[in-house]
Amino acid sequence: RTMATHTGVSCNSCGQYPLVGVRYKCQTCPDYDLCASCEAKSTHDPSHAFLKISDPSEAPVASSDSSSSAPDTLGHPVIGSPACMFVRPPRTVADIPAPAVVPEQSLPGKQ
C-alpha cells in the first residue's frame, strides 16, 4: 500500500516536507501538523488534541473567505478574520511589505 502524501503540509517538529504517511493536525493551534514519528515522540503540548488524517481527502478545509469570522471545520475562526488573534506570516516575497523609503536629505550627516 502506498503511503499518502499531504501536499503543501510540513511537519512542524522535524520539517518533513511534504508530509508523508499519517498527518496529525493540532485542533488547538492554527496550522500545526506533525508526522507520525514526531507525534509518537510527544513533541507538542500534551493537553492539545490531534486529528489523525490518514488520507489527504479527509483533511478539514478552512473557509476561503478570509473576511468571514465563521469558524473553520475545527472550530477556530478563519485565520486573518477579525475574530482570529493569530496572524499568518507572509508566504511569498511579494507578500512582504516594502521598507519605507527615507528621503536622502533627512538622513543623519546629509545637509
A tleap script that builds the chain and sets N, CA, C and O, in Angstrom:
source leaprc.protein.ff14SB
mol = sequence {
  NARG THR MET ALA THR HIE THR GLY VAL SER
  CYS ASN SER CYS GLY GLN TYR PRO LEU VAL
  GLY VAL ARG TYR LYS CYS GLN THR CYS PRO
  ASP TYR ASP LEU CYS ALA SER CYS GLU ALA
  LYS SER THR HIE ASP PRO SER HIE ALA PHE
  LEU LYS ILE SER ASP PRO SER GLU ALA PRO
  VAL ALA SER SER ASP SER SER SER SER ALA
  PRO ASP THR LEU GLY HIE PRO VAL ILE GLY
  SER PRO ALA CYS MET PHE VAL ARG PRO PRO
  ARG THR VAL ALA ASP ILE PRO ALA PRO ALA
  VAL VAL PRO GLU GLN SER LEU PRO GLY LYS
  CGLN
}
set mol.1.N position { 0.849 -1.193 0.000 }
set mol.1.CA position { 0.000 0.000 0.000 }
set mol.1.C position { 0.887 1.246 0.000 }
set mol.1.O position { 1.864 1.316 0.744 }
set mol.2.N position { 0.546 2.219 -0.828 }
set mol.2.CA position { 1.305 3.460 -0.948 }
set mol.2.C position { 0.948 4.389 0.206 }
set mol.2.O position { -0.218 4.519 0.581 }
set mol.3.N position { 1.970 5.032 0.760 }
set mol.3.CA position { 1.724 5.987 1.849 }
set mol.3.C position { 1.219 7.299 1.261 }
set mol.3.O position { 1.688 7.744 0.213 }
set mol.4.N position { 0.266 7.908 1.941 }
set mol.4.CA position { -0.327 9.168 1.484 }
set mol.4.C position { 0.690 10.302 1.556 }
set mol.4.O position { 1.517 10.354 2.466 }
set mol.5.N position { 0.616 11.206 0.585 }
set mol.5.CA position { 1.445 12.408 0.586 }
set mol.5.C position { 0.519 13.599 0.789 }
set mol.5.O position { -0.404 13.819 0.005 }
set mol.6.N position { 0.771 14.364 1.841 }
set mol.6.CA position { -0.043 15.541 2.177 }
set mol.6.C position { 0.628 16.761 1.543 }
set mol.6.O position { 1.439 17.436 2.177 }
set mol.7.N position { 0.277 17.032 0.285 }
set mol.7.CA position { 0.867 18.118 -0.490 }
set mol.7.C position { 0.637 19.463 0.205 }
set mol.7.O position { -0.479 19.764 0.628 }
set mol.8.N position { 1.686 20.261 0.320 }
set mol.8.CA position { 1.583 21.589 0.929 }
set mol.8.C position { 1.623 21.583 2.440 }
set mol.8.O position { 1.430 22.625 3.066 }
set mol.9.N position { 1.873 20.418 3.047 }
set mol.9.CA position { 1.892 20.306 4.515 }
set mol.9.C position { 3.268 19.826 4.947 }
set mol.9.O position { 3.834 18.910 4.351 }
set mol.10.N position { 3.808 20.463 6.009 }
set mol.10.CA position { 5.088 20.021 6.558 }
set mol.10.C position { 4.924 19.717 8.040 }
set mol.10.O position { 4.003 20.212 8.689 }
set mol.11.N position { 5.824 18.900 8.564 }
set mol.11.CA position { 5.834 18.596 9.994 }
set mol.11.C position { 6.458 19.786 10.716 }
set mol.11.O position { 7.574 20.195 10.394 }
set mol.12.N position { 5.745 20.337 11.686 }
set mol.12.CA position { 6.246 21.498 12.416 }
set mol.12.C position { 7.348 21.145 13.407 }
set mol.12.O position { 7.943 22.041 14.005 }
set mol.13.N position { 7.633 19.859 13.594 }
set mol.13.CA position { 8.695 19.472 14.512 }
set mol.13.C position { 9.989 19.136 13.761 }
set mol.13.O position { 11.030 19.731 14.039 }
set mol.14.N position { 9.938 18.192 12.817 }
set mol.14.CA position { 11.161 17.772 12.112 }
set mol.14.C position { 11.334 18.424 10.750 }
set mol.14.O position { 12.417 18.353 10.169 }
set mol.15.N position { 10.276 19.066 10.224 }
set mol.15.CA position { 10.367 19.766 8.947 }
set mol.15.C position { 10.115 18.914 7.721 }
set mol.15.O position { 10.267 19.407 6.604 }
set mol.16.N position { 9.731 17.640 7.884 }
set mol.16.CA position { 9.461 16.782 6.722 }
set mol.16.C position { 8.474 17.477 5.777 }
set mol.16.O position { 7.390 17.891 6.188 }
set mol.17.N position { 8.871 17.596 4.495 }
set mol.17.CA position { 8.009 18.248 3.512 }
set mol.17.C position { 8.188 17.578 2.166 }
set mol.17.O position { 9.322 17.407 1.719 }
set mol.18.N position { 7.117 17.196 1.511 }
set mol.18.CA position { 5.763 17.191 2.059 }
set mol.18.C position { 5.635 16.095 3.111 }
set mol.18.O position { 6.433 15.159 3.154 }
set mol.19.N position { 4.642 16.226 3.938 }
set mol.19.CA position { 4.413 15.238 4.988 }
set mol.19.C position { 3.888 13.959 4.330 }
set mol.19.O position { 2.902 13.991 3.593 }
set mol.20.N position { 4.556 12.837 4.603 }
set mol.20.CA position { 4.187 11.550 4.012 }
set mol.20.C position { 3.738 10.614 5.120 }
set mol.20.O position { 4.354 10.554 6.184 }
set mol.21.N position { 2.662 9.885 4.861 }
set mol.21.CA position { 2.120 8.959 5.861 }
set mol.21.C position { 0.976 9.613 6.611 }
set mol.21.O position { 0.264 10.453 6.062 }
set mol.22.N position { 0.801 9.227 7.860 }
set mol.22.CA position { -0.284 9.788 8.669 }
set mol.22.C position { 0.082 11.194 9.110 }
set mol.22.O position { 1.195 11.442 9.572 }
set mol.23.N position { -0.856 12.103 8.966 }
set mol.23.CA position { -0.702 13.505 9.391 }
set mol.23.C position { -1.494 13.699 10.677 }
set mol.23.O position { -2.631 13.243 10.788 }
set mol.24.N position { -0.892 14.373 11.641 }
set mol.24.CA position { -1.576 14.715 12.888 }
set mol.24.C position { -1.720 16.223 12.942 }
set mol.24.O position { -0.724 16.941 13.029 }
set mol.25.N position { -2.958 16.712 12.892 }
set mol.25.CA position { -3.249 18.148 12.883 }
set mol.25.C position { -3.735 18.566 14.261 }
set mol.25.O position { -4.722 18.029 14.763 }
set mol.26.N position { -3.040 19.529 14.879 }
set mol.26.CA position { -3.429 20.034 16.190 }
set mol.26.C position { -4.787 20.725 16.071 }
set mol.26.O position { -5.005 21.532 15.167 }
set mol.27.N position { -5.691 20.402 16.987 }
set mol.27.CA position { -7.013 21.014 16.967 }
set mol.27.C position { -7.062 22.300 17.789 }
set mol.27.O position { -8.095 22.968 17.833 }
set mol.28.N position { -5.955 22.648 18.437 }
set mol.28.CA position { -5.888 23.877 19.226 }
set mol.28.C position { -5.115 24.964 18.494 }
set mol.28.O position { -5.566 26.107 18.418 }
set mol.29.N position { -3.956 24.611 17.957 }
set mol.29.CA position { -3.086 25.574 17.281 }
set mol.29.C position { -3.449 25.680 15.801 }
set mol.29.O position { -3.700 24.665 15.151 }
set mol.30.N position { -3.478 26.898 15.267 }
set mol.30.CA position { -3.732 27.024 13.835 }
set mol.30.C position { -2.494 26.591 13.046 }
set mol.30.O position { -1.368 26.931 13.410 }
set mol.31.N position { -2.707 25.853 11.988 }
set mol.31.CA position { -1.621 25.476 11.084 }
set mol.31.C position { -0.461 24.777 11.786 }
set mol.31.O position { 0.693 25.155 11.586 }
set mol.32.N position { -0.750 23.758 12.612 }
set mol.32.CA position { 0.295 22.992 13.288 }
set mol.32.C position { 0.059 21.518 13.008 }
set mol.32.O position { -0.973 20.959 13.381 }
set mol.33.N position { 1.036 20.889 12.341 }
set mol.33.CA position { 0.929 19.489 11.955 }
set mol.33.C position { 2.177 18.728 12.372 }
set mol.33.O position { 3.268 19.293 12.450 }
set mol.34.N position { 1.997 17.424 12.641 }
set mol.34.CA position { 3.113 16.548 12.970 }
set mol.34.C position { 3.051 15.294 12.118 }
set mol.34.O position { 1.968 14.832 11.758 }
set mol.35.N position { 4.231 14.735 11.792 }
set mol.35.CA position { 4.288 13.443 11.133 }
set mol.35.C position { 4.102 12.372 12.217 }
set mol.35.O position { 4.105 12.683 13.408 }
set mol.36.N position { 3.942 11.134 11.804 }
set mol.36.CA position { 3.697 10.050 12.766 }
set mol.36.C position { 4.868 9.883 13.746 }
set mol.36.O position { 4.655 9.625 14.930 }
set mol.37.N position { 6.100 10.030 13.251 }
set mol.37.CA position { 7.271 9.868 14.129 }
set mol.37.C position { 7.302 10.915 15.233 }
set mol.37.O position { 7.550 10.591 16.394 }
set mol.38.N position { 7.053 12.164 14.876 }
set mol.38.CA position { 7.095 13.240 15.872 }
set mol.38.C position { 5.901 13.176 16.815 }
set mol.38.O position { 6.028 13.507 17.994 }
set mol.39.N position { 4.738 12.755 16.311 }
set mol.39.CA position { 3.569 12.612 17.174 }
set mol.39.C position { 3.838 11.535 18.219 }
set mol.39.O position { 3.432 11.674 19.373 }
set mol.40.N position { 4.520 10.459 17.822 }
set mol.40.CA position { 4.844 9.369 18.751 }
set mol.40.C position { 5.826 9.818 19.833 }
set mol.40.O position { 5.842 9.263 20.931 }
set mol.41.N position { 6.651 10.831 19.519 }
set mol.41.CA position { 7.628 11.350 20.487 }
set mol.41.C position { 7.010 12.382 21.427 }
set mol.41.O position { 7.671 12.860 22.348 }
set mol.42.N position { 5.745 12.723 21.195 }
set mol.42.CA position { 5.049 13.723 22.018 }
set mol.42.C position { 5.834 15.033 22.079 }
set mol.42.O position { 6.184 15.507 23.160 }
set mol.43.N position { 6.108 15.614 20.908 }
set mol.43.CA position { 6.900 16.845 20.845 }
set mol.43.C position { 6.053 18.106 20.978 }
set mol.43.O position { 6.577 19.211 20.834 }
set mol.44.N position { 4.760 17.967 21.248 }
set mol.44.CA position { 3.861 19.121 21.320 }
set mol.44.C position { 3.154 19.123 22.674 }
set mol.44.O position { 3.231 18.149 23.423 }
set mol.45.N position { 2.476 20.205 22.979 }
set mol.45.CA position { 1.729 20.355 24.230 }
set mol.45.C position { 0.815 19.148 24.450 }
set mol.45.O position { -0.088 18.914 23.646 }
set mol.46.N position { 1.029 18.377 25.523 }
set mol.46.CA position { 0.235 17.162 25.747 }
set mol.46.C position { -1.253 17.419 26.009 }
set mol.46.O position { -2.057 16.490 25.945 }
set mol.47.N position { -1.622 18.654 26.299 }
set mol.47.CA position { -3.037 18.945 26.547 }
set mol.47.C position { -3.797 19.202 25.236 }
set mol.47.O position { -5.022 19.322 25.256 }
set mol.48.N position { -3.090 19.289 24.098 }
set mol.48.CA position { -3.729 19.545 22.808 }
set mol.48.C position { -4.130 18.232 22.137 }
set mol.48.O position { -3.341 17.289 22.082 }
set mol.49.N position { -5.354 18.178 21.630 }
set mol.49.CA position { -5.839 17.010 20.898 }
set mol.49.C position { -5.435 17.138 19.436 }
set mol.49.O position { -5.357 18.241 18.897 }
set mol.50.N position { -5.178 15.996 18.800 }
set mol.50.CA position { -4.804 15.971 17.397 }
set mol.50.C position { -5.814 15.190 16.581 }
set mol.50.O position { -6.383 14.200 17.041 }
set mol.51.N position { -6.024 15.658 15.358 }
set mol.51.CA position { -6.858 14.975 14.396 }
set mol.51.C position { -5.927 14.087 13.573 }
set mol.51.O position { -4.964 14.576 12.983 }
set mol.52.N position { -6.210 12.783 13.533 }
set mol.52.CA position { -5.384 11.837 12.773 }
set mol.52.C position { -5.929 11.787 11.349 }
set mol.52.O position { -7.091 11.443 11.135 }
set mol.53.N position { -5.084 12.131 10.373 }
set mol.53.CA position { -5.507 12.191 8.975 }
set mol.53.C position { -4.661 11.206 8.168 }
set mol.53.O position { -3.490 11.466 7.892 }
set mol.54.N position { -5.262 10.073 7.792 }
set mol.54.CA position { -4.550 9.048 7.019 }
set mol.54.C position { -4.548 9.357 5.535 }
set mol.54.O position { -3.591 9.036 4.829 }
set mol.55.N position { -5.616 9.981 5.061 }
set mol.55.CA position { -5.769 10.287 3.640 }
set mol.55.C position { -5.972 11.792 3.496 }
set mol.55.O position { -6.812 12.358 4.194 }
set mol.56.N position { -5.225 12.458 2.608 }
set mol.56.CA position { -5.373 13.915 2.452 }
set mol.56.C position { -6.807 14.362 2.183 }
set mol.56.O position { -7.179 15.482 2.535 }
set mol.57.N position { -7.613 13.507 1.569 }
set mol.57.CA position { -9.009 13.881 1.293 }
set mol.57.C position { -9.837 13.992 2.572 }
set mol.57.O position { -10.937 14.545 2.547 }
set mol.58.N position { -9.320 13.473 3.694 }
set mol.58.CA position { -10.013 13.543 4.986 }
set mol.58.C position { -9.710 14.840 5.738 }
set mol.58.O position { -10.327 15.119 6.766 }
set mol.59.N position { -8.765 15.629 5.233 }
set mol.59.CA position { -8.331 16.843 5.938 }
set mol.59.C position { -9.438 17.888 5.962 }
set mol.59.O position { -10.131 18.079 4.963 }
set mol.60.N position { -9.613 18.569 7.103 }
set mol.60.CA position { -10.604 19.653 7.159 }
set mol.60.C position { -10.160 20.800 6.268 }
set mol.60.O position { -8.964 21.036 6.096 }
set mol.61.N position { -11.115 21.502 5.709 }
set mol.61.CA position { -10.814 22.613 4.819 }
set mol.61.C position { -11.357 23.890 5.435 }
set mol.61.O position { -12.545 23.984 5.743 }
set mol.62.N position { -10.482 24.875 5.612 }
set mol.62.CA position { -10.906 26.177 6.142 }
set mol.62.C position { -11.622 26.941 5.052 }
set mol.62.O position { -11.385 26.716 3.866 }
set mol.63.N position { -12.484 27.829 5.447 }
set mol.63.CA position { -13.202 28.672 4.504 }
set mol.63.C position { -12.210 29.519 3.730 }
set mol.63.O position { -11.226 29.992 4.298 }
set mol.64.N position { -12.455 29.719 2.433 }
set mol.64.CA position { -11.557 30.543 1.625 }
set mol.64.C position { -11.897 32.022 1.738 }
set mol.64.O position { -11.161 32.862 1.220 }
set mol.65.N position { -12.996 32.355 2.402 }
set mol.65.CA position { -13.405 33.749 2.572 }
set mol.65.C position { -12.745 34.304 3.825 }
set mol.65.O position { -13.269 34.137 4.927 }
set mol.66.N position { -11.596 34.967 3.668 }
set mol.66.CA position { -10.843 35.446 4.830 }
set mol.66.C position { -11.520 36.617 5.523 }
set mol.66.O position { -11.117 36.992 6.625 }
set mol.67.N position { -12.543 37.206 4.904 }
set mol.67.CA position { -13.238 38.314 5.560 }
set mol.67.C position { -14.291 37.794 6.523 }
set mol.67.O position { -14.843 38.552 7.321 }
set mol.68.N position { -14.565 36.509 6.445 }
set mol.68.CA position { -15.580 35.912 7.309 }
set mol.68.C position { -14.971 35.577 8.659 }
set mol.68.O position { -13.791 35.237 8.745 }
set mol.69.N position { -15.765 35.670 9.707 }
set mol.69.CA position { -15.277 35.251 11.014 }
set mol.69.C position { -15.876 33.901 11.380 }
set mol.69.O position { -15.768 33.465 12.526 }
set mol.70.N position { -16.512 33.232 10.408 }
set mol.70.CA position { -17.066 31.901 10.664 }
set mol.70.C position { -15.922 30.936 10.934 }
set mol.70.O position { -14.882 31.024 10.282 }
set mol.71.N position { -16.090 30.017 11.880 }
set mol.71.CA position { -15.001 29.090 12.189 }
set mol.71.C position { -14.775 28.087 11.073 }
set mol.71.O position { -15.690 27.765 10.314 }
set mol.72.N position { -13.521 27.587 10.980 }
set mol.72.CA position { -13.255 26.507 10.036 }
set mol.72.C position { -13.821 25.220 10.639 }
set mol.72.O position { -14.496 25.265 11.667 }
set mol.73.N position { -13.554 24.080 10.011 }
set mol.73.CA position { -14.186 22.844 10.461 }
set mol.73.C position { -13.670 22.364 11.813 }
set mol.73.O position { -14.256 21.450 12.394 }
set mol.74.N position { -12.601 22.946 12.328 }
set mol.74.CA position { -12.106 22.568 13.658 }
set mol.74.C position { -12.590 23.533 14.731 }
set mol.74.O position { -12.225 23.388 15.898 }
set mol.75.N position { -13.403 24.514 14.357 }
set mol.75.CA position { -13.953 25.431 15.345 }
set mol.75.C position { -13.131 26.680 15.574 }
set mol.75.O position { -13.493 27.497 16.421 }
set mol.76.N position { -12.033 26.862 14.849 }
set mol.76.CA position { -11.195 28.045 15.001 }
set mol.76.C position { -11.645 29.083 13.992 }
set mol.76.O position { -11.924 28.730 12.846 }
set mol.77.N position { -11.729 30.375 14.379 }
set mol.77.CA position { -12.086 31.396 13.380 }
set mol.77.C position { -11.093 31.373 12.232 }
set mol.77.O position { -9.920 31.054 12.430 }
set mol.78.N position { -11.542 31.701 11.060 }
set mol.78.CA position { -10.683 31.710 9.878 }
set mol.78.C position { -9.499 32.645 10.130 }
set mol.78.O position { -9.676 33.789 10.548 }
set mol.79.N position { -8.294 32.142 9.871 }
set mol.79.CA position { -7.089 32.937 10.088 }
set mol.79.C position { -7.143 34.172 9.202 }
set mol.79.O position { -7.400 34.077 8.002 }
set mol.80.N position { -6.901 35.321 9.797 }
set mol.80.CA position { -6.940 36.585 9.090 }
set mol.80.C position { -8.260 37.310 9.265 }
set mol.80.O position { -8.384 38.478 8.896 }
set mol.81.N position { -9.254 36.621 9.831 }
set mol.81.CA position { -10.547 37.276 10.047 }
set mol.81.C position { -10.472 38.120 11.315 }
set mol.81.O position { -9.569 37.921 12.127 }
set mol.82.N position { -11.401 39.060 11.506 }
set mol.82.CA position { -11.383 39.894 12.710 }
set mol.82.C position { -11.508 39.083 14.005 }
set mol.82.O position { -11.074 39.545 15.061 }
set mol.83.N position { -12.093 37.881 13.939 }
set mol.83.CA position { -12.275 37.064 15.142 }
set mol.83.C position { -11.038 36.249 15.505 }
set mol.83.O position { -10.991 35.648 16.578 }
set mol.84.N position { -10.041 36.220 14.629 }
set mol.84.CA position { -8.843 35.413 14.860 }
set mol.84.C position { -7.716 36.276 15.417 }
set mol.84.O position { -7.451 37.369 14.915 }
set mol.85.N position { -7.045 35.765 16.475 }
set mol.85.CA position { -5.956 36.538 17.065 }
set mol.85.C position { -4.604 36.136 16.478 }
set mol.85.O position { -3.587 36.740 16.818 }
set mol.86.N position { -4.576 35.132 15.606 }
set mol.86.CA position { -3.325 34.679 15.023 }
set mol.86.C position { -3.117 35.346 13.674 }
set mol.86.O position { -4.069 35.546 12.920 }
set mol.87.N position { -1.875 35.687 13.373 }
set mol.87.CA position { -1.542 36.300 12.100 }
set mol.87.C position { -0.599 35.351 11.386 }
set mol.87.O position { 0.459 35.004 11.912 }
set mol.88.N position { -0.979 34.932 10.197 }
set mol.88.CA position { -0.134 34.036 9.421 }
set mol.88.C position { 0.958 34.867 8.762 }
set mol.88.O position { 0.664 35.920 8.196 }
set mol.89.N position { 2.212 34.421 8.821 }
set mol.89.CA position { 3.308 35.182 8.209 }
set mol.89.C position { 3.167 35.205 6.688 }
set mol.89.O position { 2.494 34.349 6.113 }
set mol.90.N position { 3.804 36.186 6.034 }
set mol.90.CA position { 3.750 36.251 4.568 }
set mol.90.C position { 4.262 34.953 3.966 }
set mol.90.O position { 5.182 34.345 4.514 }
set mol.91.N position { 3.694 34.519 2.864 }
set mol.91.CA position { 4.065 33.250 2.236 }
set mol.91.C position { 5.025 33.419 1.055 }
set mol.91.O position { 5.756 32.487 0.722 }
set mol.92.N position { 5.033 34.590 0.419 }
set mol.92.CA position { 5.927 34.802 -0.713 }
set mol.92.C position { 6.613 36.156 -0.552 }
set mol.92.O position { 6.194 36.988 0.253 }
set mol.93.N position { 7.658 36.357 -1.317 }
set mol.93.CA position { 8.382 37.626 -1.273 }
set mol.93.C position { 7.435 38.769 -1.638 }
set mol.93.O position { 7.542 39.863 -1.084 }
set mol.94.N position { 6.513 38.522 -2.563 }
set mol.94.CA position { 5.577 39.566 -2.986 }
set mol.94.C position { 4.649 39.994 -1.846 }
set mol.94.O position { 4.122 41.106 -1.867 }
set mol.95.N position { 4.442 39.118 -0.847 }
set mol.95.CA position { 3.560 39.433 0.277 }
set mol.95.C position { 4.241 40.284 1.348 }
set mol.95.O position { 3.570 40.836 2.220 }
set mol.96.N position { 5.564 40.392 1.287 }
set mol.96.CA position { 6.309 41.148 2.301 }
set mol.96.C position { 6.259 42.627 1.932 }
set mol.96.O position { 6.634 43.003 0.822 }
set mol.97.N position { 5.795 43.471 2.862 }
set mol.97.CA position { 5.718 44.902 2.536 }
set mol.97.C position { 7.108 45.479 2.276 }
set mol.97.O position { 8.084 45.098 2.923 }
set mol.98.N position { 7.179 46.397 1.326 }
set mol.98.CA position { 8.446 47.059 1.010 }
set mol.98.C position { 8.832 47.982 2.162 }
set mol.98.O position { 7.954 48.575 2.788 }
set mol.99.N position { 10.129 48.117 2.456 }
set mol.99.CA position { 10.547 49.030 3.521 }
set mol.99.C position { 10.255 50.480 3.136 }
set mol.99.O position { 10.238 50.844 1.960 }
set mol.100.N position { 10.033 51.269 4.135 }
set mol.100.CA position { 9.771 52.694 3.898 }
set mol.100.C position { 11.022 53.342 3.312 }
set mol.100.O position { 12.142 53.041 3.726 }
set mol.101.N position { 10.823 54.220 2.361 }
set mol.101.CA position { 11.941 54.934 1.738 }
set mol.101.C position { 12.096 56.263 2.469 }
set mol.101.O position { 11.152 57.047 2.568 }
set mol.102.N position { 13.308 56.504 2.979 }
set mol.102.CA position { 13.586 57.736 3.702 }
set mol.102.C position { 14.273 58.699 2.739 }
set mol.102.O position { 15.291 58.350 2.142 }
set mol.103.N position { 13.729 59.910 2.579 }
set mol.103.CA position { 14.384 60.878 1.685 }
set mol.103.C position { 15.825 61.108 2.110 }
set mol.103.O position { 16.121 61.190 3.302 }
set mol.104.N position { 16.719 61.212 1.134 }
set mol.104.CA position { 18.150 61.326 1.402 }
set mol.104.C position { 18.489 62.512 2.292 }
set mol.104.O position { 19.371 62.399 3.144 }
set mol.105.N position { 17.814 63.648 2.122 }
set mol.105.CA position { 18.135 64.838 2.912 }
set mol.105.C position { 17.793 64.666 4.401 }
set mol.105.O position { 18.279 65.437 5.228 }
set mol.106.N position { 16.966 63.669 4.758 }
set mol.106.CA position { 16.614 63.502 6.162 }
set mol.106.C position { 17.545 62.537 6.891 }
set mol.106.O position { 17.388 62.315 8.092 }
set mol.107.N position { 18.517 61.959 6.171 }
set mol.107.CA position { 19.469 61.049 6.788 }
set mol.107.C position { 20.499 61.841 7.598 }
set mol.107.O position { 20.879 62.943 7.202 }
set mol.108.N position { 20.955 61.288 8.731 }
set mol.108.CA position { 21.978 61.964 9.528 }
set mol.108.C position { 23.256 62.181 8.701 }
set mol.108.O position { 23.688 61.293 7.965 }
set mol.109.N position { 23.831 63.331 8.829 }
set mol.109.CA position { 25.063 63.656 8.129 }
set mol.109.C position { 24.843 64.205 6.729 }
set mol.109.O position { 25.805 64.595 6.068 }
set mol.110.N position { 23.618 64.244 6.269 }
set mol.110.CA position { 23.296 64.796 4.933 }
set mol.110.C position { 22.684 66.164 5.113 }
set mol.110.O position { 21.703 66.309 5.843 }
set mol.111.N position { 23.228 67.150 4.476 }
set mol.111.CA position { 22.703 68.502 4.566 }
set mol.111.C position { 22.445 69.050 3.191 }
set mol.111.O position { 21.997 70.188 3.053 }
savepdb mol mol.pdb
quit
